[in-house]
């Protein structure tokens, strides 16, 4: 039975079978209407007999199709092809009956039935040739035979009809072959596009994994280099040595910023840039961003001015971290290119959109050299600046504006360059809903009890360099630090003694940081509410939110700065209640 298996060797028959099952009812309804119409001429008995034969053929096909719900085989597909033969034969039999009827006016109806079958078979032009041949053979045979089934076998009219029908059959076959060739080319094109898409997605996934891995691997040694540089800066140095250390720290920070920009580009290209919208004060955010850069501007003799129009909504529901990132990038870029004057931030409202979103316009204008309008779009391309002299004169890799525009569009807004009389002016459009409820009043912070006790901190870290860096940072701040090398040792240490805070690496041998956190929160290692800070090289966008959802109290990405580390520990210790045994 190899011929049977060969008949159903094409997996595309599965799609035809599923479509046939889905359209069975509609085909039976159409056949019933046809039976009612032709029954007027052929008689109720013949019409009922034809419909019964057709229904039997559909039932036979349904018995085969029902088995397509699970795994299919070549033989099952071949049975489906064979089951379609009775249905097509029954329809062709109706065409023959109409042609042979004494009333020759019904011959037009017979031609209509054959034409309908041929047109219907064009649905299968993408399918296996076996199915196409079986469905088209009966109506084409009828068209070829009809001229020979006439009552006048001789005469010019009969001869003309025979040749006309044969030419119609030949033209139909030629059109079907052309349609099938076009369908084959379309299938090949679609298949090629699908394969190219899969390859592009695979390449994007590989790139994302590579970038994430490189981020993790680069942050670990950079944590050691920058940490030791900060520790060295705190020692007794002469002026020349201090300049060297400052240069080391500045270079390291520049490298980390470049790494962060590349990571953002990779995530934005992959569509993985996560947004965490919440209610926030837009006015406070703009002033906070300006304050962050105002000191650096004052050192250079520049001014940072903020102007907020009365039309600007005070509060929005959006991602404040991403908005802060975009504004910070634009402000940093403006100050970099400005030598005299300063930067102005203007915030205004533009009303609500039809879908109820507030539109806010934020313009950042500087008094620098400006940008040629011819480069208005080019400056938003990755690794591109207005001209080659810009990177030599001002530095930079040409990623800041690319990231800023991508983030703005990811949030539903946009970023563009506007004409300005002097300098450059960027327009950031934000579209976001207003908060539904007014903000709750901030609770009055309670004074933290200070009994003068030295904070006890436990650190789980397997990298000796990172151990030394954190030890240097914390011992200088008067913190009592205990170091272990994995999560299991951290649990044992917590069982044996009380610690005010835990610094937990994520990727460690024996037991990783997430598993250790789960054990701590379950109460298996002393107090379940012990503050645990994730100190990890996993510092891509969205990682902080992910670790906080896992139960960490804070997330610090490597390389960590001494001030950030000490501040996080101080906040954690202030929140920590005393051990239960010490409560009087």
RODO-2510 file (C-alpha; in nm, 4 decimals, decimal comma):
residues 584
     n   res          X          Y          Z
     1     x     0,0000     0,0000     0,0000
     2     x     0,2907     0,2339    -0,0634
     3     x     0,0891     0,4155    -0,3288
     4     x    -0,1693     0,5005    -0,0594
     5     x     0,0926     0,6465     0,1692
     6     x     0,2451     0,8417    -0,1198
     7     x    -0,0978     0,9892    -0,1994
     8     x    -0,1156     1,1491     0,1456
     9     x     0,2493     1,2407     0,1933
    10     x     0,1783     1,6148     0,1948
    11     x     0,1124     1,7678     0,5400
    12     x    -0,0859     2,0505     0,3817
    13     x    -0,3771     1,8075     0,3598
    14     x    -0,4250     1,8576     0,7352
    15     x    -0,5257     2,2181     0,6728
    16     x    -0,7728     2,1145     0,3993
    17     x    -0,9272     1,8529     0,6272
    18     x    -0,9771     2,1055     0,9051
    19     x    -1,1365     2,3537     0,6636
    20     x    -1,3619     2,0773     0,5277
    21     x    -1,4809     1,9900     0,8777
    22     x    -1,5457     2,3549     0,9565
    23     x    -1,7513     2,4136     0,6369
    24     x    -1,9482     2,0876     0,6328
    25     x    -2,2734     2,2415     0,7565
    26     x    -2,2608     2,5333     0,5126
    27     x    -2,1967     2,2950     0,2208
    28     x    -2,4938     2,0793     0,3175
    29     x    -2,7195     2,3856     0,3436
    30     x    -2,6090     2,5004    -0,0037
    31     x    -2,6686     2,1505    -0,1446
    32     x    -3,0188     2,1448     0,0069
    33     x    -3,1021     2,4727    -0,1671
    34     x    -2,9696     2,3328    -0,4972
    35     x    -3,1841     2,0195    -0,4530
    36     x    -3,4950     2,2318    -0,3981
    37     x    -3,4278     2,4338    -0,7155
    38     x    -3,3463     2,1445    -0,9474
    39     x    -3,6265     1,9397    -0,7959
    40     x    -3,8718     2,1629    -0,9824
    41     x    -3,7376     2,0315    -1,3155
    42     x    -3,6009     1,6846    -1,2294
    43     x    -3,8733     1,5946    -0,9862
    44     x    -3,8713     1,5534    -0,6066
    45     x    -3,7630     1,1880    -0,6181
    46     x    -3,4505     1,2506    -0,8262
    47     x    -3,3617     1,5631    -0,6243
    48     x    -3,4024     1,3747    -0,2953
    49     x    -3,1960     1,0855    -0,4259
    50     x    -2,9172     1,3170    -0,5350
    51     x    -2,9144     1,4973    -0,2007
    52     x    -2,9110     1,1674    -0,0130
    53     x    -2,6107     1,0504    -0,2172
    54     x    -2,4305     1,3772    -0,1490
    55     x    -2,5081     1,3582     0,2242
    56     x    -2,3696     1,0026     0,2310
    57     x    -2,0482     1,1237     0,0662
    58     x    -2,0176     1,4074     0,3215
    59     x    -2,0771     1,1609     0,6045
    60     x    -1,8031     0,9325     0,4718
    61     x    -1,5624     1,2260     0,4538
    62     x    -1,6593     1,3331     0,8078
    63     x    -1,5757     0,9892     0,9434
    64     x    -1,2232     1,0290     0,8082
    65     x    -1,1864     1,3950     0,9058
    66     x    -1,2892     1,3199     1,2641
    67     x    -0,9608     1,1348     1,3112
    68     x    -0,7591     1,4477     1,2253
    69     x    -0,7998     1,5846     1,5783
    70     x    -0,4922     1,3917     1,6950
    71     x    -0,1643     1,2950     1,5277
    72     x    -0,2097     1,2291     1,1553
    73     x    -0,0368     0,9848     0,9229
    74     x     0,0195     0,9720     0,5473
    75     x    -0,2351     0,6926     0,5154
    76     x    -0,5013     0,8930     0,7003
    77     x    -0,4434     1,1866     0,4678
    78     x    -0,4698     0,9529     0,1663
    79     x    -0,8048     0,8232     0,2945
    80     x    -0,9255     1,1814     0,3154
    81     x    -0,8273     1,2402    -0,0493
    82     x    -1,0119     0,9234    -0,1570
    83     x    -1,3169     1,0199     0,0532
    84     x    -1,3485     1,3408    -0,1469
    85     x    -1,4040     1,1481    -0,4709
    86     x    -1,7714     1,0497    -0,4062
    87     x    -1,8649     1,4115    -0,3285
    88     x    -1,7239     1,5399    -0,6565
    89     x    -1,8757     1,2505    -0,8534
    90     x    -2,2214     1,3212    -0,7094
    91     x    -2,2008     1,6862    -0,8120
    92     x    -2,0890     1,5863    -1,1629
    93     x    -2,3754     1,3366    -1,1825
    94     x    -2,6167     1,6280    -1,1204
    95     x    -2,4602     1,8189    -1,4101
    96     x    -2,5004     1,5131    -1,6402
    97     x    -2,8649     1,4698    -1,5350
    98     x    -2,9410     1,8322    -1,6130
    99     x    -2,7654     1,8083    -1,9510
   100     x    -2,9487     1,4874    -2,0510
   101     x    -3,2912     1,6203    -1,9466
   102     x    -3,5282     1,6530    -2,2480
   103     x    -3,5673     2,0248    -2,1845
   104     x    -3,2492     2,1693    -2,3399
   105     x    -3,2905     2,4906    -2,1374
   106     x    -3,1426     2,3000    -1,8389
   107     x    -2,8107     2,2571    -2,0180
   108     x    -2,7166     2,6075    -1,9055
   109     x    -2,7744     2,4930    -1,5469
   110     x    -2,5516     2,1892    -1,6128
   111     x    -2,2732     2,4174    -1,7328
   112     x    -2,3257     2,6312    -1,4206
   113     x    -2,2787     2,3260    -1,1922
   114     x    -1,9533     2,2311    -1,3693
   115     x    -1,8290     2,5898    -1,3615
   116     x    -1,9095     2,6096    -0,9903
   117     x    -1,7081     2,2927    -0,9209
   118     x    -1,4091     2,4260    -1,1152
   119     x    -1,4231     2,7610    -0,9375
   120     x    -1,4478     2,5857    -0,5999
   121     x    -1,1389     2,3787    -0,6754
   122     x    -0,9321     2,6976    -0,7029
   123     x    -0,9427     2,7044    -0,3215
   124     x    -0,7020     2,4091    -0,3409
   125     x    -0,4490     2,5655    -0,5764
   126     x    -0,2017     2,5839    -0,2841
   127     x    -0,2663     2,2193    -0,1928
   128     x    -0,1205     1,8845    -0,3148
   129     x    -0,1622     1,8022    -0,6837
   130     x    -0,3413     1,4780    -0,5945
   131     x    -0,6295     1,6616    -0,4289
   132     x    -0,6473     1,9199    -0,7063
   133     x    -0,6603     1,6506    -0,9749
   134     x    -0,9357     1,4523    -0,8004
   135     x    -1,1572     1,7577    -0,7472
   136     x    -1,1196     1,8955    -1,1014
   137     x    -1,1311     1,5726    -1,3055
   138     x    -1,5102     1,5076    -1,2835
   139     x    -1,6308     1,8545    -1,3966
   140     x    -1,3694     1,8735    -1,6716
   141     x    -1,4713     1,5272    -1,8040
   142     x    -1,8321     1,6432    -1,8067
   143     x    -1,7501     1,9532    -2,0082
   144     x    -1,5520     1,7458    -2,2577
   145     x    -1,8290     1,4817    -2,2896
   146     x    -2,1352     1,7082    -2,2996
   147     x    -2,1077     1,7937    -2,6731
   148     x    -2,1102     1,4222    -2,7532
   149     x    -2,4299     1,3674    -2,5477
   150     x    -2,6546     1,5658    -2,7814
   151     x    -2,9473     1,4491    -2,9923
   152     x    -2,7906     1,5877    -3,3107
   153     x    -2,4556     1,4161    -3,3562
   154     x    -2,4131     1,5692    -3,7014
   155     x    -2,4315     1,9214    -3,8329
   156     x    -2,2366     2,2444    -3,8073
   157     x    -2,3895     2,3420    -3,4697
   158     x    -2,2953     2,0146    -3,3038
   159     x    -1,9410     2,0302    -3,4404
   160     x    -1,9022     2,3902    -3,3244
   161     x    -2,0282     2,3009    -2,9770
   162     x    -1,7815     2,0134    -2,9475
   163     x    -1,4826     2,2270    -3,0425
   164     x    -1,5988     2,5140    -2,8214
   165     x    -1,6273     2,2828    -2,5215
   166     x    -1,2874     2,1255    -2,5879
   167     x    -1,1324     2,4716    -2,6146
   168     x    -1,3053     2,5700    -2,2878
   169     x    -1,1637     2,2614    -2,1160
   170     x    -0,8150     2,3337    -2,2509
   171     x    -0,8347     2,6994    -2,1469
   172     x    -0,9580     2,6000    -1,8006
   173     x    -0,6747     2,3507    -1,7558
   174     x    -0,4209     2,6100    -1,8691
   175     x    -0,5638     2,8730    -1,6300
   176     x    -0,5562     2,6237    -1,3430
   177     x    -0,1941     2,5361    -1,4145
   178     x    -0,0999     2,9042    -1,4270
   179     x    -0,2859     2,9694    -1,1002
   180     x    -0,1094     2,6769    -0,9401
   181     x     0,2310     2,7992    -1,0617
   182     x     0,1568     3,1456    -0,9213
   183     x     0,0408     2,9881    -0,5958
   184     x     0,3596     2,7825    -0,5783
   185     x     0,5717     3,0945    -0,6212
   186     x     0,3681     3,2700    -0,3547
   187     x     0,4131     2,9745    -0,1205
   188     x     0,7873     2,9782    -0,1797
   189     x     0,8000     3,3529    -0,1186
   190     x     0,5919     3,3199     0,1966
   191     x     0,8038     3,0300     0,3144
   192     x     1,1188     3,2307     0,2478
   193     x     0,9819     3,5320     0,4345
   194     x     0,8789     3,3091     0,7245
   195     x     1,2255     3,1549     0,7370
   196     x     1,3880     3,4978     0,7218
   197     x     1,1636     3,6130     1,0049
   198     x     1,2533     3,3087     1,2128
   199     x     1,6219     3,3665     1,1476
   200     x     1,5869     3,7342     1,2397
   201     x     1,4029     3,6466     1,5609
   202     x     1,6616     3,3825     1,6430
   203     x     1,9414     3,6324     1,5804
   204     x     1,7633     3,8870     1,7980
   205     x     1,7266     3,6326     2,0776
   206     x     2,0927     3,5387     2,0494
   207     x     2,1879     3,9065     2,0553
   208     x     1,9739     3,9691     2,3633
   209     x     2,1255     3,6704     2,5425
   210     x     2,4752     3,7794     2,4413
   211     x     2,4187     4,1362     2,5553
   212     x     2,2678     4,0219     2,8862
   213     x     2,5573     3,7804     2,9448
   214     x     2,8177     4,0417     2,8576
   215     x     2,6444     4,2890     3,0863
   216     x     2,6639     4,0464     3,3762
   217     x     3,0225     3,9439     3,3062
   218     x     3,1440     4,3025     3,2580
   219     x     2,9696     4,4415     3,5650
   220     x     3,1423     4,1960     3,7982
   221     x     3,5019     4,3048     3,7217
   222     x     3,3922     4,6683     3,6870
   223     x     3,2507     4,6450     4,0381
   224     x     3,5972     4,5500     4,1595
   225     x     3,7759     4,8212     3,9619
   226     x     3,5419     5,1063     4,0532
   227     x     3,5005     4,9837     4,4088
   228     x     3,8754     4,9817     4,4662
   229     x     3,9022     5,3222     4,2974
   230     x     3,6443     5,4670     4,5384
   231     x     3,8217     5,3017     4,8313
   232     x     4,1541     5,4400     4,7116
   233     x     4,0030     5,7855     4,6820
   234     x     3,9146     5,7759     5,0527
   235     x     4,2810     5,7249     5,1518
   236     x     4,5542     5,9861     5,1949
   237     x     4,6589     6,0859     4,8432
   238     x     4,8503     6,3771     4,7055
   239     x     4,6880     6,6015     4,4476
   240     x     4,8379     6,4202     4,1480
   241     x     4,7326     6,0778     4,2734
   242     x     4,3833     6,2050     4,3471
   243     x     4,3548     6,3335     3,9894
   244     x     4,4520     5,9881     3,8633
   245     x     4,1868     5,8217     4,0788
   246     x     3,9233     6,0727     3,9693
   247     x     4,0119     5,9962     3,6078
   248     x     3,9804     5,6223     3,6753
   249     x     3,6362     5,6698     3,8283
   250     x     3,5230     5,9017     3,5499
   251     x     3,6434     5,6578     3,2823
   252     x     3,4750     5,3672     3,4576
   253     x     3,1478     5,5597     3,4864
   254     x     3,1664     5,6469     3,1155
   255     x     3,2203     5,2812     3,0285
   256     x     2,9247     5,1759     3,2428
   257     x     2,7052     5,4415     3,0811
   258     x     2,8033     5,3130     2,7373
   259     x     2,7243     4,9578     2,8479
   260     x     2,3858     5,0727     2,9792
   261     x     2,3087     5,2490     2,6490
   262     x     2,3956     4,9384     2,4466
   263     x     2,1737     4,7284     2,6731
   264     x     1,8859     4,9729     2,6305
   265     x     1,9251     4,9660     2,2520
   266     x     1,9254     4,5851     2,2510
   267     x     1,6122     4,5638     2,4660
   268     x     1,4309     4,8308     2,2664
   269     x     1,5145     4,6560     1,9381
   270     x     1,3811     4,3314     2,0813
   271     x     1,0679     4,5020     2,2128
   272     x     1,1529     4,4064     2,5701
   273     x     1,1632     4,7538     2,7236
   274     x     0,9367     4,7177     3,0256
   275     x     0,7185     5,0000     3,1524
   276     x     0,5964     5,0311     3,5112
   277     x     0,3324     5,3069     3,5079
   278     x     0,2195     5,4618     3,8340
   279     x     0,0796     5,7906     3,9624
   280     x     0,3440     6,0596     4,0050
   281     x     0,3885     6,4366     4,0267
   282     x     0,5119     6,5607     3,6891
   283     x     0,6156     6,9016     3,8229
   284     x     0,8281     6,7492     4,0990
   285     x     0,9889     6,5091     3,8518
   286     x     1,0912     6,7871     3,6119
   287     x     1,2354     6,9967     3,8970
   288     x     1,4202     6,6912     4,0341
   289     x     1,5816     6,6198     3,6960
   290     x     1,6847     6,9839     3,6640
   291     x     1,8283     6,9839     4,0169
   292     x     2,0325     6,6737     3,9362
   293     x     2,2186     6,8549     3,6580
   294     x     2,2142     7,2091     3,8009
   295     x     2,5343     7,1681     4,0042
   296     x     2,7308     7,0459     3,7042
   297     x     2,5874     7,3331     3,4981
   298     x     2,6884     7,5914     3,7606
   299     x     3,0458     7,4589     3,7631
   300     x     3,0607     7,5299     3,3899
   301     x     2,8964     7,8705     3,4288
   302     x     2,5649     7,7583     3,2774
   303     x     2,2084     7,7968     3,3978
   304     x     1,9253     7,5440     3,4062
   305     x     1,5850     7,7134     3,3997
   306     x     1,2488     7,5373     3,4488
   307     x     0,9242     7,6934     3,3269
   308     x     0,5990     7,5076     3,3893
   309     x     0,2883     7,6513     3,2280
   310     x    -0,0414     7,6567     3,4130
   311     x    -0,1918     7,4311     3,1446
   312     x     0,0459     7,1451     3,2336
   313     x    -0,1227     6,8729     3,4424
   314     x     0,0373     6,8290     3,7815
   315     x     0,0007     6,4509     3,8041
   316     x     0,0096     6,1726     3,5420
   317     x    -0,0143     5,7965     3,5334
   318     x     0,2946     5,6826     3,3428
   319     x     0,6438     5,5439     3,3992
   320     x     0,8326     5,8162     3,5903
   321     x     1,1641     5,6270     3,5741
   322     x     1,1539     5,6159     3,1927
   323     x     1,0474     5,9819     3,1695
   324     x     1,3294     6,0733     3,4056
   325     x     1,5699     5,8742     3,1855
   326     x     1,4588     6,0565     2,8698
   327     x     1,4702     6,4004     3,0311
   328     x     1,8059     6,3287     3,1913
   329     x     1,9503     6,2190     2,8584
   330     x     1,8195     6,5290     2,6802
   331     x     1,9427     6,7618     2,9527
   332     x     2,2847     6,5955     2,9629
   333     x     2,3086     6,6206     2,5854
   334     x     2,2107     6,9887     2,5894
   335     x     2,4687     7,0776     2,8562
   336     x     2,7398     6,8848     2,6722
   337     x     2,7003     7,1004     2,3611
   338     x     2,6510     7,4331     2,5414
   339     x     2,9442     7,6576     2,6276
   340     x     2,7670     7,9878     2,7072
   341     x     2,4176     8,0515     2,8368
   342     x     2,2258     7,7511     2,9565
   343     x     1,9316     7,5159     2,9097
   344     x     1,5615     7,5871     2,9490
   345     x     1,2967     7,3239     3,0227
   346     x     0,9426     7,4306     2,9300
   347     x     0,6411     7,2181     3,0246
   348     x     0,2927     7,2856     2,8880
   349     x    -0,0328     7,0988     2,8409
   350     x    -0,1955     7,0460     2,5011
   351     x    -0,5302     6,9111     2,6119
   352     x    -0,6770     6,5636     2,6051
   353     x    -0,6860     6,3229     2,3108
   354     x    -1,0146     6,1621     2,1959
   355     x    -0,9308     5,8527     2,4018
   356     x    -0,8957     6,0603     2,7187
   357     x    -0,5159     6,0803     2,7396
   358     x    -0,3482     6,4006     2,8517
   359     x    -0,0914     6,5388     2,6071
   360     x     0,2070     6,7121     2,7650
   361     x     0,4758     6,8966     2,5682
   362     x     0,8225     6,9270     2,7238
   363     x     1,0709     7,1426     2,5325
   364     x     1,4427     7,1374     2,6125
   365     x     1,6197     7,4344     2,4540
   366     x     1,9918     7,5080     2,4777
   367     x     2,2106     7,7963     2,3630
   368     x     2,4696     7,5778     2,1949
   369     x     2,5744     7,5669     1,8285
   370     x     2,2431     7,4165     1,7176
   371     x     2,1755     7,1409     1,4649
   372     x     2,1491     7,1727     1,0883
   373     x     1,7864     7,0979     0,9850
   374     x     1,9267     6,8575     0,7253
   375     x     2,0298     6,6295     1,0125
   376     x     1,6951     6,6515     1,1964
   377     x     1,6254     6,2799     1,1503
   378     x     1,9770     6,1465     1,1187
   379     x     2,0661     6,2412     1,4781
   380     x     1,8097     5,9872     1,6037
   381     x     1,9858     5,6964     1,4333
   382     x     2,2050     5,4622     1,6370
   383     x     2,5785     5,5448     1,6517
   384     x     2,5140     5,8580     1,4445
   385     x     2,5842     6,2249     1,5119
   386     x     2,5311     6,5353     1,3047
   387     x     2,8805     6,5069     1,1559
   388     x     3,2079     6,3359     1,2298
   389     x     3,3579     6,6422     1,4007
   390     x     3,0963     6,6249     1,6782
   391     x     3,2286     6,3041     1,8324
   392     x     3,5827     6,4381     1,8212
   393     x     3,4886     6,7719     1,9788
   394     x     3,2277     6,6624     2,2315
   395     x     3,2611     6,2841     2,2626
   396     x     2,9773     6,0361     2,2790
   397     x     2,8698     5,7348     2,0765
   398     x     2,5466     5,8755     1,9297
   399     x     2,3112     5,6504     2,1299
   400     x     2,1432     5,8962     2,3673
   401     x     1,8892     6,0445     2,1249
   402     x     1,8163     5,7023     1,9735
   403     x     1,7265     5,5641     2,3149
   404     x     1,5311     5,8756     2,4125
   405     x     1,3101     5,8664     2,1013
   406     x     1,2569     5,4888     2,1263
   407     x     1,1501     5,5211     2,4912
   408     x     0,9222     5,8154     2,4118
   409     x     0,7468     5,6174     2,1393
   410     x     0,7350     5,3087     2,3604
   411     x     0,5361     5,5199     2,6094
   412     x     0,2967     5,6374     2,3367
   413     x     0,4607     5,9761     2,2790
   414     x     0,7349     6,1018     2,0496
   415     x     1,0579     6,3011     2,0398
   416     x     1,1508     6,5404     1,7606
   417     x     1,3765     6,8349     1,6807
   418     x     1,2066     7,1742     1,6466
   419     x     1,3397     7,4830     1,4697
   420     x     1,5004     7,7312     1,7093
   421     x     1,6447     8,0801     1,6684
   422     x     1,9481     7,9790     1,8697
   423     x     2,0816     7,6440     1,9757
   424     x     1,8782     7,3233     1,9572
   425     x     1,5250     7,2613     2,0783
   426     x     1,3864     6,9131     2,1349
   427     x     1,0150     6,8494     2,1786
   428     x     0,9136     6,5553     2,3980
   429     x     0,5452     6,4670     2,3725
   430     x     0,3917     6,2561     2,6476
   431     x     0,0474     6,0995     2,6302
   432     x    -0,0806     5,9486     2,9518
   433     x    -0,4003     5,9339     3,1588
   434     x    -0,4521     6,1439     3,4677
   435     x    -0,4612     5,9567     3,7999
   436     x    -0,8157     5,8568     3,8901
   437     x    -0,7799     5,9461     4,2575
   438     x    -0,5948     6,2345     4,4255
   439     x    -0,2678     6,1441     4,5956
   440     x    -0,2825     6,0359     4,9565
   441     x    -0,1010     6,2593     5,2038
   442     x     0,2500     6,1356     5,2732
   443     x     0,2831     5,9753     5,6158
   444     x     0,4948     6,1586     5,8687
   445     x     0,8243     5,9721     5,9000
   446     x     0,8980     5,8430     6,2449
   447     x     1,2291     5,9235     6,3954
   448     x     1,4569     5,6245     6,3701
   449     x     1,5856     5,5021     6,7013
   450     x     1,9582     5,5437     6,7287
   451     x     2,1053     5,3491     7,0148
   452     x     2,4588     5,3814     6,8836
   453     x     2,4841     5,0099     6,8036
   454     x     2,7030     4,9094     6,5120
   455     x     2,4940     4,7651     6,2257
   456     x     2,5651     4,3988     6,1613
   457     x     2,5525     4,3084     5,7918
   458     x     2,5820     3,9644     5,6342
   459     x     2,7046     3,9420     5,2739
   460     x     2,6671     3,6305     5,0560
   461     x     2,9135     3,6708     4,7677
   462     x     3,1368     3,4117     4,5990
   463     x     3,3669     3,6547     4,4143
   464     x     3,6762     3,7417     4,6250
   465     x     3,7220     4,0777     4,4500
   466     x     3,3638     4,1822     4,5254
   467     x     3,4057     4,0646     4,8855
   468     x     3,7084     4,2878     4,9303
   469     x     3,5431     4,5867     4,7617
   470     x     3,2326     4,5757     4,9810
   471     x     3,4434     4,5151     5,2925
   472     x     3,6505     4,8267     5,2194
   473     x     3,3370     5,0338     5,1631
   474     x     3,1531     4,9212     5,4770
   475     x     3,4380     4,8992     5,7245
   476     x     3,5190     5,2635     5,6469
   477     x     3,1586     5,3442     5,7431
   478     x     3,1802     5,1511     6,0698
   479     x     2,9670     4,8531     5,9640
   480     x     3,0259     4,5109     6,1160
   481     x     3,0434     4,2889     5,8049
   482     x     3,0361     3,9085     5,7916
   483     x     3,1094     3,7442     5,4556
   484     x     2,9966     3,4000     5,3350
   485     x     3,0358     3,2456     4,9909
   486     x     2,6925     3,1019     4,9055
   487     x     2,3278     3,0986     5,0026
   488     x     2,3566     2,7862     5,2202
   489     x     2,6278     2,9436     5,4334
   490     x     2,4121     3,2570     5,4614
   491     x     2,1242     3,0522     5,6031
   492     x     2,3563     2,8861     5,8529
   493     x     2,4907     3,2253     5,9618
   494     x     2,1396     3,3654     6,0076
   495     x     2,0424     3,0659     6,2193
   496     x     2,3469     3,1158     6,4419
   497     x     2,3248     3,4936     6,4915
   498     x     2,1128     3,8015     6,4295
   499     x     2,2005     4,0386     6,1438
   500     x     2,0403     4,3746     6,0715
   501     x     2,0657     4,3318     5,6951
   502     x     2,1735     4,0804     5,4285
   503     x     2,3536     4,1626     5,1022
   504     x     2,2699     3,8766     4,8668
   505     x     2,4357     3,7954     4,5370
   506     x     2,2122     3,6078     4,2912
   507     x     2,4401     3,3693     4,1004
   508     x     2,6299     3,1602     4,3561
   509     x     2,7335     2,7945     4,3854
   510     x     2,5600     2,5464     4,6213
   511     x     2,2545     2,7730     4,6668
   512     x     2,1656     3,0823     4,4631
   513     x     2,0370     3,4063     4,6079
   514     x     1,6721     3,3634     4,5060
   515     x     1,6489     3,0217     4,6729
   516     x     1,8179     3,1562     4,9844
   517     x     1,5698     3,4463     4,9963
   518     x     1,2796     3,2012     4,9766
   519     x     1,4209     3,0094     5,2727
   520     x     1,4641     3,3307     5,4718
   521     x     1,1097     3,4469     5,4018
   522     x     0,9730     3,1083     5,5096
   523     x     1,1313     3,1547     5,8530
   524     x     1,3767     2,8696     5,8101
   525     x     1,6732     3,0906     5,9060
   526     x     1,5578     3,3095     6,1911
   527     x     1,3489     3,6240     6,1433
   528     x     1,1503     3,6044     5,8212
   529     x     1,1418     3,9846     5,7848
   530     x     1,5180     4,0316     5,7812
   531     x     1,5942     4,2949     5,5149
   532     x     1,7628     4,1368     5,2141
   533     x     1,9239     4,3548     4,9458
   534     x     1,9991     4,2020     4,6053
   535     x     2,3578     4,2985     4,5197
   536     x     2,3963     4,1603     4,1688
   537     x     2,5346     4,2189     3,8231
   538     x     2,1828     4,1659     3,6844
   539     x     2,1088     4,5329     3,6298
   540     x     1,9196     4,5486     3,3004
   541     x     1,5966     4,7435     3,2638
   542     x     1,3209     4,5689     3,4563
   543     x     1,5573     4,3661     3,6763
   544     x     1,4982     4,5856     3,9811
   545     x     1,1211     4,5450     3,9577
   546     x     1,1624     4,1695     3,9085
   547     x     1,3790     4,1288     4,2173
   548     x     1,1482     4,3434     4,4295
   549     x     0,8544     4,1237     4,3267
   550     x     1,0547     3,8187     4,4362
   551     x     1,0692     3,9625     4,7879
   552     x     1,3970     4,1535     4,8039
   553     x     1,3811     4,4791     4,9982
   554     x     1,6127     4,6618     4,7585
   555     x     1,8158     4,6033     4,4441
   556     x     2,1659     4,7379     4,3820
   557     x     2,3335     4,6747     4,0490
   558     x     2,7046     4,6233     4,0185
   559     x     2,9221     4,8202     4,0107
   560     x     2,7799     4,9761     4,3267
   561     x     2,8882     5,3119     4,4606
   562     x     2,9766     5,3484     4,8307
   563     x     2,7100     5,6125     4,8937
   564     x     2,4363     5,3997     4,7308
   565     x     2,5399     5,0906     4,9282
   566     x     2,5589     5,2668     5,2637
   567     x     2,2282     5,4504     5,2008
   568     x     2,0485     5,1248     5,1162
   569     x     2,1825     4,9557     5,4304
   570     x     2,0883     5,2560     5,6452
   571     x     1,7318     5,2517     5,5167
   572     x     1,7079     4,8757     5,5681
   573     x     1,8440     4,8939     5,9214
   574     x     1,6055     5,1775     6,0144
   575     x     1,3111     4,9620     5,9027
   576     x     1,4321     4,6558     6,0893
   577     x     1,2473     4,5811     6,4152
   578     x     1,4561     4,4471     6,7017
   579     x     1,4852     4,0686     6,7431
   580     x     1,1779     3,9133     6,9028
   581     x     1,3796     3,7878     7,1989
   582     x     1,4934     4,1413     7,2796
   583     x     1,1454     4,2896     7,2932
   584     x     1,0540     4,3609     7,6543
***
